[in-house]
Amino acid sequence: MSAAPVAPGGPEVCEARKVAACIRDGFEDYHARFAAITARARLRFEQGDGAAMREDAVERIGLYDLCIGQCMERLQAIAPAGGHRRTTWRQVRQAFAQMIAGLIDCELYKTFYNTLTRRLFATRGVDPAIEFIAMDIEPSDAITHPVARHSYAVSETHPAAAFMRVLGDYHFDVPYAHQLRCAAAIAVRLQDDLAHWGAHPVRAIELLETVFYRERRAYLVGRVFGEHRFSPCVIALVKDGHGLRVDAVLSARRDVAHLFGVSRSYFHADLATVGDAVVFLRSLLPGKPIDEIYTVLGRAKQGKTERFRTFQRHFQLHCNELLGPAEGTPGMVMTVFTLPSYPLVFKLIRDRFAWPKTMTRQAVEDKYALVFNLDRIGRLLDAQQYRHLRFPASRFSPALLAELLESCSLSVHRDGDDVVITLCYVQRRFRPLNLYLREQGAAAAKAAALDYAQAIRDLACNNICPGDMLLKNFGVSRHGRAVFYDYDELCRVTECNFRHWPAPRNAEEAMAAEPWFHIAANDVFPERFPLFMGLRAEQLAAVTEAHGVLFDPRWWQALQAAFRRGEFADIPPYPRTAQLA
């Protein structure tokens, strides 16, 4: 009997193609399951089922690692232990690149592939021989495919007619309570907001076919055109007891940027392809980094890849700049450093925590994992976890390097001329609130203090207690919005025991240096918050007048009761000025 024919390229090439096909199929399985979860968002919105929407969000976040694990098992079945050789994987990389060439979302495929290789070979740093590495380019620049969208001309005499067509083209199983009234309100709002463009400023509107969902709202996302310019345009829909209605229209780039911000949870948008949508959204928000757009679309792993790519490109370009400590009060739990010219911070868990911190290292990691899965409502900064980062030791300031090696030795070690960081969290850099308040005039400082209190209130209404409310744990965005970014004491409101501070029964108790009554680990005394906030007298007076409920245990207890009944406050992700009457 003659031997079976050998495939072109020999058995090793045949094996490489088989492995590459397994990875491609693994990503496409992930993509299909991601789409299936995302597609539920329309039903959740129509039913007003916020709890199910939150469950879907958590399930979708965990899907990537689940699919990576399942694909790893299939790869091990193709090539059992010892069968995966780096020499073969050079050919796997080549075969995989050929399979995905020309696809709009080829970068998402490559990231999935890289994750698998890094786990399979326990890669530390970067292995360009078997990974896809492109530090010198931004891959989305090569995408020219137009994303699917609807376009409408707007009549000068009957502008509401165009918006009637807009609302009619997006089909929901719940009818509008007053579709014509909503259409007219959109037309009036855009004419008013863009009046500085001249008479009859709105000439056309262009909206993505895909509806974006998050929390309790649906969004039609696109842009509005005048004669010589365009602006972002987002139409926010809500459902109440009467049906659907338009709740807000956003045309200011600042408001749209905040809607797509790093302190917001991820959108559920059932996009057939992602890269072309990212290119379109960048045209609306040119100042927003590409990594943040991928992340807010739910593609967190791709967001991490793009964040690392753009940082490394900047890091190499500014080769004489040193990494140094971030501005602000040093933390008891985390050491934070930054590259001064780039708006990111790197946060490492210390080996030992200063008193009175009593949590464990694992507890801190759990807090950051919790935030990753929470509805962040514009007040919690997204923190991406990175492992096994490698930097040249020469790029650290001497003082920072000494501190990292001494106080973060469980996360940092030297490897020849390099420093390897086994675990860190990367966040967008915001100005620490305690520094911001010192730098501003009285009016701006008062506004920041009020928004700080509003941030605590917004978090509380979403069942989140910051725990440590010191000013240094909050930051201020370039638009003046306060966010919380230090999570080691964060917890659920429902986990706390809110109590009144007992009145002393005699002079001895009144003069005691320590509390004279028992305090359990989960006891919280809102009446004592003003003592620890660190606000100036005039700022605290303004906060007490506007948000005095924060200092009343009964308010917190009422929130707990509402959460147990399944009731959550609705906090719109845009200013009241954007809402329609």
C-alpha positions, 0 to 999 in steps of 0.5 A, a space after each residue: 500500500 502506498 503512503 498517504 500524500 503529504 500536504 504542501 509544506 509538510 506535516 509541520 505546516 499542516 499542524 500550524 494551519 490546524 492550530 491557526 484555524 482553531 484559534 480563528 474559530 475560537 475568536 469567532 465563537 467568542 465574538 458570536 457569544 459576545 453578540 448574543 449577550 449584547 443583543 439582549 440589551 434591546 429586550 432589557 431596555 423594552 422591559 425596563 429590566 435593569 437587574 438583568 442588564 447588570 447581570 448581562 454586563 457581568 456575564 459579558 465581561 467574564 466571557 473573554 477569559 472563559 473563551 480563552 480557557 476553552 480554546 486553550 483546552 482545544 489547542 492542548 487536544 490538537 497538540 498535547 503536552 510538549 507538542 507546542 514548540 516556538 518554531 511551529 508557532 512562528 508558522 502558526 502566526 504566519 498561517 493565522 495572519 493569512 486567514 484574517 488578512 483583510 478583515 475589518 476586525 483583524 486586530 481583535 483576532 490578533 489580540 485573541 491570538 496574543 492572549 493565547 500565546 502568552 498563556 501557553 508559553 508563559 510569556 514575560 514581556 514581548 515575544 515578537 517571534 510568535 506574537 503580533 506586535 505593531 508599536 509604530 502604527 495605529 491599525 485603525 488608520 487602515 480601516 476605510 470601510 464605512 460603518 452602517 448608518 442612516 442619513 437624513 436631510 433636514 428641511 428648513 421649513 419642517 425640521 421635525 419631519 426628518 426626526 419623525 423619520 429618524 424615530 420611525 427607522 429604529 424599531 422597538 416593541 414599545 411604542 412612543 408615547 408622543 412621537 411627533 412631540 419628541 421629534 419636534 423637541 429634538 428639532 428645537 433643541 438642535 436649532 437652539 444648541 447650534 444657533 451660533 452656526 447661523 440661521 437654519 443651522 441643521 442641514 442633515 443628520 447621520 446616525 449609526 444603524 446600531 442602537 447603543 444601550 447602557 443602564 436604563 437608556 438607549 442611544 442613537 449615536 451620530 452627527 449633525 451637519 450644518 452648512 460648513 461644519 458638523 457636531 456629535 449628536 446623541 439622542 437618548 431614549 428612555 422608557 416609562 409607564 407611558 411608552 418610549 420618549 426622547 429624554 435628552 439630545 447631546 450635541 456638545 462634544 464635552 457631553 458626548 465625551 463624558 457619555 463615552 468616558 472612562 468612568 462609565 460602564 461599557 455600552 451594549 451595541 450589537 455591532 457586526 464589526 467593531 473597527 469601522 465603528 471605532 473609526 466613526 466614533 473617533 471622528 466625533 471625539 478626536 481627542 479621545 484615545 482609541 483605547 478608550 473607545 474600544 473599551 467603552 464598546 465592551 472590548 476591554 482586552 482590545 482597549 488594553 492592547 491599544 493602550 499599551 501600544 500607544 503608551 509604548 510608542 510615546 514612551 519610546 519617542 520621549 526616550 529621555 523622560 523618566 518615570 517618576 512618582 505621581 503627584 498627590 499624597 502617597 498612598 498607604 496601600 498603593 504606590 503610584 507612578 507616571 510618565 509626566 508627559 502622558 496621562 496615565 498612572 501605574 498603581 502597584 500594591 505595596 508589600 505592607 500597608 501602613 496603619 490603620 489599613 488592615 486588609 490583605 493584598 488579595 482583598 485589594 485585588 478583589 476590590 479592583 475586580 469588583 469595580 471592573 464589574 460594577 456599573 460605574 455611573 460616571 464616578 468610578 475610574 476604570 482600572 485595567 490590570 496588566 501583568 508582566 510589564 517590562 521597562 528599562 531600569 534606566 527609565 525610572 528616577 532613582 528614588 522611584 526605582 528604590 521605592 518600588 524595589 523596597 516597598 513593592 517587591 512582591 510585584 517588582 523585580 530586576 531582570 538584568 537591565 530591565 524592571 519587570 512588574 508582575 502586577 499593576 493597575 493602569 488608570 487615566 491620570 486625573 488631578 487629585 482633588 486635594 491639590 485641585 482645591 488648593 489651586 482654584 479660586 473660591 468659586 471653582 473650588 466650591 463647585 468642585 467640592 459640591 461635585 465631590 459630594 455629588 459623586 459620593 451621593 451618586 455612588 451611594 445611590 448605586 449601592 457603592 460606599 467609597 469607604 475612604 472619603 478623603 479628598 486625595 482619593 478623588 480626582 478631577 477631570 479636565 471638565 471639572 468632574 469628580 471621580 473616585 479612584 482609590 478602591 481598597 476600602 470600597 464596599 457595598 452600601 448594603 454591607 455597612 451598618 450605618 449608625 448614629 454617633 452615641 452621645 457621651 453619658 458623662 464628662 469622662 466619656 466626652 473627654 476620652 481620646 478613643 471611642 468609649 463604645 464598641 465599633 464593629 468592622 462594618 460600622 459607619 458613622 455618617 455624622 463624622 464624615 465632615 471631620 475626615 473630608 478635609 474641606 475648608 469651612 466655606 466649602 463644607 458649609 456649601 456641601 452641608 446645605 446641598 448634600 446634608 443627607 450624606 451626614 444623616 444615618 437615616 438617609 443611608 438606611 433608607 437607601 439600604 431598604 430600597 436596594 433590598 426591594 430592588 429599587 435603584 435611583 435613575 442617574 442620567 449620564 448627562 447634565 440636566 441642561 441636555 434633557 428635554 422638557 
